[in-house]
Amino acid sequence: MAKFVYRMQSILDIKEKMEEQARNEFAQARLHLTEEEEKLKILTDRKAGYEQQGRKLQESGLNVRDILENINAIEMMKEFIEIQKKAVKTAQAQLEDARLRLQMAMQESKTQNKLREKAFEEFVKEENAKESKEIDELVSYTYGQKK
């Protein structure tokens, strides 16, 4: 039996490499989103801590300077949280873009794999037909020799 050679193997290899690259980009985007979400959580927790501290300051007495500093810190945290929310949205958009690129690369790779499978099936059919023809010729030759 002859060896199967897929004539578009180089294209298949390129598509598989593109798919792997898209997987890596997707993983990187997911990691970036996770980091941004973690930063947002830290800022939110920090703001909650300042708010708790502010309640304690107001209950304990009237140290105006500490209360004002606490209010300023809470306002700064609100600003940082808004900035971080925008960063999270940006990271989500990047993740979605990476997901779409990965989906497209996977689809192209699957298409090439299906084409390769069809080519292999066709090759097997041709080989079987050749083999069958050779067997028929051999049988005809042997039958003809006996007469």
Backbone as ProteinMPNN parsed JSONL, in Angstrom:
{"seq_chain_A": "MAKFVYRMQSILDIKEKMEEQARNEFAQARLHLTEEEEKLKILTDRKAGYEQQGRKLQESGLNVRDILENINAIEMMKEFIEIQKKAVKTAQAQLEDARLRLQMAMQESKTQNKLREKAFEEFVKEENAKESKEIDELVSYTYGQKK", "coords_chain_A": {"N_chain_A": [[0.842, -1.187, 0.0], [0.506, 2.205, -0.809], [1.971, 5.229, 0.476], [0.114, 7.662, 2.255], [-0.154, 10.989, 1.307], [-0.947, 14.117, 2.2], [-1.794, 16.805, 0.318], [-2.231, 19.39, 1.147], [-1.054, 19.684, 3.599], [0.689, 21.526, 4.738], [-0.889, 23.802, 4.98], [-2.773, 22.886, 6.801], [-1.095, 22.498, 9.003], [-0.357, 25.151, 9.512], [-2.849, 26.25, 10.181], [-3.369, 24.811, 12.523], [-1.3, 25.774, 14.135], [-2.059, 28.435, 14.274], [-4.428, 28.14, 15.674], [-3.458, 27.209, 18.121], [-1.981, 29.433, 18.909], [-4.066, 31.272, 19.174], [-5.397, 30.083, 21.284], [-3.517, 30.484, 23.308], [-3.503, 33.288, 23.417], [-6.117, 33.712, 24.248], [-6.043, 32.526, 26.782], [-4.227, 34.226, 27.999], [-5.654, 36.643, 27.921], [-7.774, 35.933, 29.569], [-6.43, 35.571, 31.982], [-5.541, 38.177, 32.387], [-8.01, 39.487, 32.73], [-8.862, 38.262, 35.084], [-6.915, 39.212, 36.857], [-7.492, 41.968, 36.81], [-10.083, 41.955, 37.854], [-9.505, 41.035, 40.389], [-7.996, 43.172, 41.382], [-10.021, 45.089, 41.456], [-11.664, 43.975, 43.402], [-9.986, 44.125, 45.628], [-9.79, 46.924, 45.888], [-12.474, 47.517, 46.435], [-12.836, 46.157, 48.85], [-11.026, 47.584, 50.373], [-12.22, 50.121, 50.368], [-14.546, 49.496, 51.773], [-13.384, 48.938, 54.23], [-12.434, 51.498, 54.907], [-14.883, 52.79, 55.154], [-15.942, 51.434, 57.344], [-14.072, 52.18, 59.253], [-14.618, 54.911, 59.269], [-17.188, 54.974, 60.384], [-16.575, 54.102, 62.973], [-14.928, 56.195, 63.778], [-16.746, 58.306, 63.831], [-18.445, 57.459, 65.833], [-16.771, 57.314, 68.058], [-15.874, 59.844, 68.746], [-15.358, 63.365, 68.21], [-13.141, 63.942, 66.241], [-12.279, 65.914, 64.004], [-10.393, 66.232, 61.961], [-9.436, 63.587, 61.455], [-11.832, 62.413, 60.623], [-12.391, 63.878, 58.286], [-10.165, 63.18, 56.733], [-10.713, 60.502, 56.463], [-13.106, 60.611, 55.0], [-12.138, 61.767, 52.641], [-10.422, 59.713, 51.847], [-12.274, 57.707, 51.326], [-13.651, 58.851, 49.149], [-11.565, 58.956, 47.301], [-11.149, 56.232, 46.945], [-13.565, 55.569, 45.743], [-13.218, 56.83, 43.273], [-10.968, 55.43, 42.314], [-12.116, 52.906, 42.155], [-14.033, 53.275, 40.15], [-12.345, 53.788, 37.979], [-11.059, 51.338, 37.906], [-13.204, 49.677, 37.32], [-13.666, 50.389, 34.685], [-11.315, 49.415, 33.592], [-11.725, 46.703, 33.989], [-13.915, 46.281, 32.311], [-12.702, 46.797, 29.854], [-10.848, 44.712, 29.808], [-12.642, 42.592, 29.721], [-13.76, 42.998, 27.207], [-11.497, 42.563, 25.635], [-11.098, 39.881, 26.215], [-13.39, 38.769, 25.069], [-12.914, 39.373, 22.376], [-10.625, 37.815, 21.987], [-11.765, 35.325, 22.414], [-13.504, 35.122, 20.239], [-11.643, 35.143, 18.136], [-10.314, 32.774, 18.72], [-12.395, 30.948, 18.395], [-12.87, 31.22, 15.671], [-10.393, 30.377, 14.631], [-10.38, 27.731, 15.518], [-12.512, 26.738, 14.07], [-11.57, 26.976, 11.436], [-9.395, 25.254, 11.557], [-10.697, 22.825, 12.094], [-12.119, 22.554, 9.724], [-10.033, 22.183, 7.879], [-9.041, 19.777, 8.892], [-11.223, 18.064, 8.395], [-11.227, 18.151, 5.609], [-8.811, 16.872, 5.168], [-9.385, 14.343, 6.213], [-11.374, 13.526, 4.391], [-9.857, 13.449, 2.076], [-8.121, 11.415, 2.763], [-9.91, 9.245, 2.982], [-10.721, 9.067, 0.317], [-8.284, 8.399, -0.815], [-7.909, 5.865, 0.337], [-10.056, 4.491, -0.847], [-9.249, 4.583, -3.552], [-6.88, 3.099, -3.385], [-7.898, 0.632, -2.588], [-9.413, 0.043, -4.85], [-7.367, -0.172, -6.767], [-5.98, -2.348, -5.729], [-7.949, -4.307, -5.878], [-8.247, -4.435, -8.651], [-5.722, -5.376, -9.387], [-5.767, -7.893, -8.207], [-7.872, -9.068, -9.655], [-6.671, -9.068, -12.208], [-4.545, -10.774, -11.705], [-5.9, -13.148, -11.054], [-7.231, -13.58, -13.477], [-5.059, -13.929, -15.167], [-3.854, -16.234, -14.036], [-5.958, -18.035, -14.365], [-6.165, -18.047, -17.108], [-3.709, -19.185, -17.769], [-4.014, -21.822, -16.99], [-5.677, -22.925, -18.881]], "CA_chain_A": [[0.0, 0.0, 0.0], [1.264, 3.448, -0.922], [1.897, 6.129, 1.625], [-0.808, 8.784, 2.055], [0.441, 12.318, 1.429], [-1.97, 15.155, 2.068], [-1.108, 17.873, -0.416], [-2.404, 20.684, 1.827], [-0.608, 19.474, 4.976], [1.3, 22.763, 5.244], [-1.994, 24.688, 5.379], [-3.304, 22.306, 8.036], [-0.136, 22.811, 10.077], [-0.474, 26.582, 9.812], [-4.132, 26.446, 10.881], [-3.218, 24.292, 13.882], [-0.459, 26.724, 14.87], [-2.88, 29.624, 14.53], [-5.365, 27.771, 16.735], [-2.691, 27.165, 19.377], [-1.675, 30.824, 19.25], [-5.317, 31.878, 19.634], [-5.633, 29.533, 22.63], [-2.612, 31.181, 24.229], [-3.991, 34.659, 23.568], [-7.335, 33.635, 25.058], [-5.626, 32.265, 28.162], [-3.605, 35.463, 28.475], [-6.737, 37.61, 28.141], [-8.514, 35.466, 30.751], [-5.581, 35.876, 33.132], [-5.581, 39.633, 32.563], [-9.315, 39.82, 33.297], [-8.863, 37.8, 36.478], [-6.094, 40.159, 37.615], [-8.231, 43.226, 36.934], [-11.188, 41.723, 38.786], [-8.906, 40.933, 41.726], [-7.675, 44.545, 41.78], [-11.293, 45.732, 41.79], [-12.102, 43.42, 44.687], [-9.119, 44.707, 46.661], [-10.211, 48.317, 46.079], [-13.79, 47.509, 47.077], [-12.608, 45.78, 50.245], [-10.34, 48.711, 51.025], [-13.241, 51.148, 50.573], [-15.399, 49.024, 52.871], [-12.593, 49.142, 55.451], [-12.456, 52.943, 55.224], [-16.226, 53.119, 55.624], [-16.027, 50.891, 58.712], [-13.253, 53.057, 60.089], [-15.346, 56.171, 59.383], [-18.263, 54.791, 61.371], [-15.953, 54.057, 64.295], [-14.466, 57.56, 64.105], [-17.902, 59.142, 64.163], [-18.992, 56.992, 67.104], [-15.832, 57.5, 69.158], [-15.722, 61.241, 69.165], [-15.329, 64.329, 67.122], [-11.832, 64.333, 65.747], [-12.692, 66.377, 62.676], [-9.325, 65.996, 60.991], [-9.464, 62.166, 61.097], [-13.07, 62.148, 59.879], [-12.216, 64.45, 56.946], [-9.207, 62.333, 56.018], [-11.424, 59.273, 56.13], [-14.041, 60.933, 53.908], [-11.308, 61.939, 51.439], [-9.945, 58.387, 51.447], [-13.424, 57.005, 50.734], [-13.879, 59.456, 47.835], [-10.481, 58.499, 46.416], [-11.422, 54.832, 46.641], [-14.655, 55.561, 44.77], [-12.629, 57.169, 41.977], [-10.146, 54.294, 41.896], [-13.021, 51.802, 41.799], [-14.597, 53.588, 38.828], [-11.273, 53.572, 36.997], [-10.829, 49.903, 37.814], [-14.343, 49.08, 36.626], [-13.413, 50.59, 33.255], [-10.251, 48.479, 33.214], [-12.342, 45.376, 33.93], [-14.716, 46.235, 31.075], [-11.748, 46.694, 28.752], [-10.326, 43.345, 29.832], [-13.727, 41.714, 29.262], [-13.854, 43.162, 25.756], [-10.342, 41.876, 25.059], [-11.353, 38.452, 26.347], [-14.399, 38.422, 24.071], [-12.225, 39.385, 21.078], [-9.765, 36.632, 21.935], [-12.647, 34.163, 22.293], [-13.975, 35.069, 18.85], [-10.511, 34.727, 17.289], [-10.094, 31.347, 18.989], [-13.497, 30.215, 17.772], [-12.633, 31.244, 14.224], [-9.229, 29.532, 14.349], [-10.79, 26.339, 15.719], [-13.382, 26.38, 12.946], [-10.72, 26.797, 10.258], [-8.608, 24.043, 11.774], [-11.612, 21.688, 11.922], [-12.406, 22.452, 8.297], [-8.868, 21.56, 7.24], [-8.989, 18.376, 9.323], [-12.254, 17.335, 7.665], [-10.744, 18.003, 4.238], [-7.762, 15.848, 5.202], [-10.059, 13.048, 6.384], [-12.021, 13.174, 3.124], [-8.796, 13.09, 1.14], [-7.637, 10.086, 3.165], [-10.931, 8.273, 2.583], [-10.621, 8.945, -1.139], [-7.039, 7.658, -1.047], [-8.159, 4.463, 0.695], [-10.914, 3.935, -1.901], [-8.425, 4.396, -4.741], [-5.967, 1.99, -3.121], [-8.699, -0.594, -2.621], [-9.758, -0.214, -6.251], [-6.144, -0.659, -7.425], [-5.713, -3.688, -5.217], [-8.969, -5.181, -6.449], [-7.921, -4.588, -10.074], [-4.538, -6.238, -9.471], [-6.209, -9.254, -7.87], [-8.617, -9.546, -10.821], [-5.719, -9.358, -13.276], [-3.793, -11.968, -11.315], [-6.806, -14.291, -11.189], [-7.446, -13.778, -14.916], [-3.808, -14.466, -15.728], [-3.698, -17.61, -13.565], [-7.031, -18.835, -14.984], [-5.793, -18.162, -18.513], [-2.544, -20.074, -17.857], [-4.449, -23.201, -16.796], [-6.339, -23.392, -20.102]], "C_chain_A": [[0.883, 1.245, 0.0], [1.06, 4.316, 0.313], [0.981, 7.305, 1.29], [-0.069, 10.093, 2.29], [-0.666, 13.334, 1.172], [-1.304, 16.382, 1.467], [-1.264, 19.235, 0.246], [-2.01, 20.572, 3.304], [-0.012, 20.754, 5.565], [0.218, 23.752, 5.702], [-2.606, 24.198, 6.683], [-2.389, 22.625, 9.213], [-0.232, 24.274, 10.484], [-1.753, 26.856, 10.596], [-4.039, 25.947, 12.324], [-2.352, 25.207, 14.734], [-1.238, 27.989, 15.211], [-3.875, 29.347, 15.654], [-4.647, 27.761, 18.091], [-2.355, 28.581, 19.851], [-2.931, 31.524, 19.784], [-5.678, 31.36, 21.026], [-4.769, 30.259, 23.664], [-3.076, 32.614, 24.476], [-5.248, 34.694, 24.434], [-6.982, 33.428, 26.53], [-5.005, 33.514, 28.785], [-4.677, 36.512, 28.784], [-7.547, 37.223, 29.376], [-7.739, 35.78, 32.026], [-5.609, 37.372, 33.435], [-6.897, 40.061, 33.196], [-9.372, 39.424, 34.769], [-8.057, 38.759, 37.362], [-6.838, 41.471, 37.846], [-9.395, 43.084, 37.91], [-10.672, 41.636, 40.228], [-8.538, 42.328, 42.252], [-8.943, 45.282, 42.206], [-11.792, 45.245, 43.149], [-11.278, 44.016, 45.836], [-9.53, 46.147, 46.945], [-11.554, 48.395, 46.798], [-13.663, 47.147, 48.552], [-11.949, 46.921, 51.025], [-11.329, 49.839, 51.315], [-14.159, 50.763, 51.739], [-14.687, 49.187, 54.21], [-12.585, 50.599, 55.877], [-13.83, 53.35, 55.755], [-16.435, 52.624, 57.054], [-15.251, 51.782, 59.676], [-13.957, 54.396, 60.303], [-16.484, 56.072, 60.388], [-17.705, 54.777, 62.79], [-15.492, 55.442, 64.731], [-15.639, 58.445, 64.516], [-18.523, 58.731, 65.491], [-18.091, 57.366, 68.277], [-15.698, 58.95, 69.608], [-15.597, 62.136, 67.965], [-13.906, 64.793, 66.844], [-12.032, 64.662, 64.269], [-11.648, 66.055, 61.618], [-9.337, 64.525, 60.528], [-10.695, 61.831, 60.265], [-12.956, 62.676, 58.451], [-11.235, 63.624, 56.107], [-9.88, 61.03, 55.577], [-12.389, 59.493, 54.973], [-13.29, 61.097, 52.596], [-10.816, 60.578, 50.916], [-11.074, 57.596, 50.772], [-13.71, 57.545, 49.331], [-12.808, 59.018, 46.829], [-10.713, 57.047, 45.999], [-12.549, 54.716, 45.621], [-14.122, 55.853, 43.369], [-11.797, 56.005, 41.433], [-11.012, 53.12, 41.452], [-13.64, 52.046, 40.427], [-13.569, 53.358, 37.73], [-11.053, 52.074, 36.791], [-11.982, 49.189, 37.118], [-14.187, 49.232, 35.118], [-12.334, 49.629, 32.756], [-10.808, 47.066, 33.101], [-13.168, 45.242, 32.66], [-13.816, 46.089, 29.849], [-11.199, 45.276, 28.663], [-11.385, 42.352, 29.368], [-13.874, 41.798, 27.744], [-12.695, 42.448, 25.056], [-10.524, 40.357, 25.114], [-12.356, 37.991, 25.291], [-13.777, 38.394, 22.668], [-11.348, 38.145, 20.921], [-10.602, 35.366, 21.768], [-13.128, 34.006, 20.853], [-12.86, 34.631, 17.902], [-10.225, 33.237, 17.475], [-11.166, 30.512, 18.306], [-13.284, 30.122, 16.262], [-11.466, 30.32, 13.849], [-9.581, 28.055, 14.505], [-11.641, 25.855, 14.548], [-12.545, 26.118, 11.694], [-9.898, 25.516, 10.365], [-9.474, 22.793, 11.577], [-11.92, 21.468, 10.446], [-11.258, 21.758, 7.576], [-8.746, 20.09, 7.631], [-10.026, 17.527, 8.586], [-11.83, 17.121, 6.21], [-9.672, 16.922, 4.161], [-8.392, 14.462, 5.337], [-10.724, 12.596, 5.09], [-10.979, 12.743, 2.093], [-8.25, 11.703, 1.474], [-8.631, 8.995, 2.767], [-10.881, 8.019, 1.084], [-9.377, 8.136, -1.51], [-7.238, 6.174, -0.771], [-9.032, 3.799, -0.367], [-10.104, 3.639, -3.163], [-7.479, 3.211, -4.571], [-6.705, 0.658, -3.162], [-9.074, -0.961, -4.05], [-8.545, -0.754, -7.009], [-5.852, -2.103, -7.018], [-6.686, -4.698, -5.824], [-8.667, -5.455, -7.925], [-6.73, -5.527, -10.247], [-4.915, -7.691, -9.187], [-6.975, -9.852, -9.045], [-7.677, -9.916, -11.96], [-4.942, -10.632, -12.979], [-4.644, -13.225, -11.475], [-7.035, -14.598, -12.669], [-6.216, -14.413, -15.558], [-3.636, -15.917, -15.34], [-4.741, -18.513, -14.233], [-6.7, -19.073, -16.452], [-4.626, -19.1, -18.708], [-2.955, -21.54, -17.765], [-5.078, -23.757, -18.062], [-5.31, -23.549, -21.138]], "O_chain_A": [[1.878, 1.318, 0.721], [0.108, 4.148, 1.075], [1.051, 7.873, 0.2], [0.56, 10.288, 3.33], [-1.239, 13.401, 0.085], [-0.363, 16.931, 2.039], [-0.503, 20.152, -0.061], [-2.56, 21.273, 4.155], [-0.188, 21.035, 6.751], [0.397, 24.455, 6.697], [-2.92, 24.996, 7.567], [-2.86, 22.98, 10.293], [-0.193, 24.595, 11.672], [-1.737, 27.612, 11.568], [-4.566, 26.58, 13.238], [-2.627, 25.4, 15.919], [-1.094, 28.545, 16.3], [-4.133, 30.215, 16.488], [-5.181, 28.253, 19.086], [-2.436, 28.885, 21.041], [-2.852, 32.286, 20.748], [-6.203, 32.107, 21.851], [-5.234, 30.601, 24.751], [-3.044, 33.097, 25.609], [-5.421, 35.596, 25.253], [-7.55, 34.073, 27.412], [-5.234, 33.815, 29.956], [-4.601, 37.192, 29.807], [-7.96, 38.092, 30.144], [-8.318, 36.202, 33.027], [-5.691, 37.78, 34.594], [-6.91, 40.901, 34.095], [-9.879, 40.178, 35.6], [-8.468, 39.076, 38.478], [-6.814, 42.019, 38.948], [-9.662, 43.989, 38.7], [-11.323, 42.105, 41.162], [-8.745, 42.625, 43.429], [-8.939, 46.011, 43.198], [-12.29, 46.036, 43.949], [-11.821, 44.364, 46.885], [-9.612, 46.552, 48.105], [-11.747, 49.242, 47.67], [-14.306, 47.76, 49.404], [-12.28, 47.177, 52.183], [-11.282, 50.446, 52.385], [-14.501, 51.596, 52.579], [-15.314, 49.534, 55.211], [-12.713, 50.907, 57.062], [-13.934, 54.15, 56.685], [-17.035, 53.318, 57.875], [-15.72, 52.093, 60.771], [-13.9, 54.956, 61.397], [-16.711, 57.003, 61.161], [-18.288, 55.367, 63.7], [-15.641, 55.821, 65.893], [-15.524, 59.241, 65.448], [-19.071, 59.573, 66.202], [-18.577, 57.696, 69.359], [-15.427, 59.209, 70.78], [-15.722, 61.688, 66.825], [-13.531, 65.916, 67.182], [-11.96, 63.787, 63.406], [-11.987, 65.651, 60.506], [-9.254, 64.259, 59.329], [-10.613, 61.056, 59.313], [-13.375, 62.005, 57.508], [-11.458, 63.401, 54.917], [-9.648, 60.53, 54.476], [-12.482, 58.662, 54.07], [-13.744, 60.624, 51.554], [-10.798, 60.33, 49.711], [-10.854, 56.908, 49.775], [-13.983, 56.765, 48.418], [-13.103, 58.747, 45.666], [-10.498, 56.681, 44.843], [-12.498, 53.864, 44.733], [-14.52, 55.21, 42.398], [-11.901, 55.642, 40.261], [-10.682, 52.424, 40.491], [-13.758, 51.118, 39.627], [-13.884, 52.801, 36.679], [-10.885, 51.603, 35.666], [-11.767, 48.207, 36.408], [-14.528, 48.325, 34.358], [-12.422, 49.097, 31.65], [-10.407, 46.312, 32.215], [-13.127, 44.203, 32.001], [-14.135, 45.346, 28.921], [-11.097, 44.709, 27.576], [-11.063, 41.375, 28.693], [-14.087, 40.785, 27.078], [-12.882, 41.81, 24.019], [-10.154, 39.641, 24.183], [-12.18, 36.932, 24.688], [-14.075, 37.506, 21.87], [-11.329, 37.51, 19.867], [-10.199, 34.441, 21.063], [-13.156, 32.9, 20.314], [-13.092, 33.85, 16.979], [-9.93, 32.527, 16.513], [-10.865, 29.48, 17.706], [-13.495, 29.07, 15.659], [-11.545, 29.575, 12.873], [-9.133, 27.222, 13.717], [-11.511, 24.718, 14.095], [-12.785, 25.149, 10.975], [-9.729, 24.788, 9.386], [-9.034, 21.819, 10.966], [-11.973, 20.331, 9.977], [-11.475, 20.858, 6.765], [-8.389, 19.253, 6.802], [-9.737, 16.395, 8.197], [-12.045, 16.049, 5.645], [-9.63, 16.148, 3.204], [-7.982, 13.521, 4.657], [-10.649, 11.422, 4.729], [-11.192, 11.796, 1.335], [-7.954, 10.913, 0.577], [-8.232, 7.941, 2.272], [-10.989, 6.876, 0.64], [-9.417, 7.294, -2.408], [-6.795, 5.326, -1.546], [-8.773, 2.658, -0.749], [-10.252, 2.578, -3.768], [-7.296, 2.415, -5.492], [-6.199, -0.324, -3.705], [-9.056, -2.135, -4.421], [-8.674, -1.685, -7.803], [-5.524, -2.952, -7.847], [-6.297, -5.794, -6.228], [-8.817, -6.585, -8.391], [-6.723, -6.371, -11.143], [-4.432, -8.606, -9.854], [-6.76, -11.011, -9.398], [-7.855, -10.948, -12.607], [-4.707, -11.457, -13.861], [-4.167, -14.245, -11.971], [-7.03, -15.764, -13.065], [-6.327, -15.317, -16.386], [-3.312, -16.753, -16.183], [-4.426, -19.638, -14.621], [-6.926, -20.162, -16.979], [-4.557, -19.765, -19.741], [-2.329, -22.403, -18.38], [-5.013, -24.965, -18.291], [-5.623, -23.935, -22.264]]}, "name": "protein", "num_of_chains": 1, "seq": "MAKFVYRMQSILDIKEKMEEQARNEFAQARLHLTEEEEKLKILTDRKAGYEQQGRKLQESGLNVRDILENINAIEMMKEFIEIQKKAVKTAQAQLEDARLRLQMAMQESKTQNKLREKAFEEFVKEENAKESKEIDELVSYTYGQKK"}
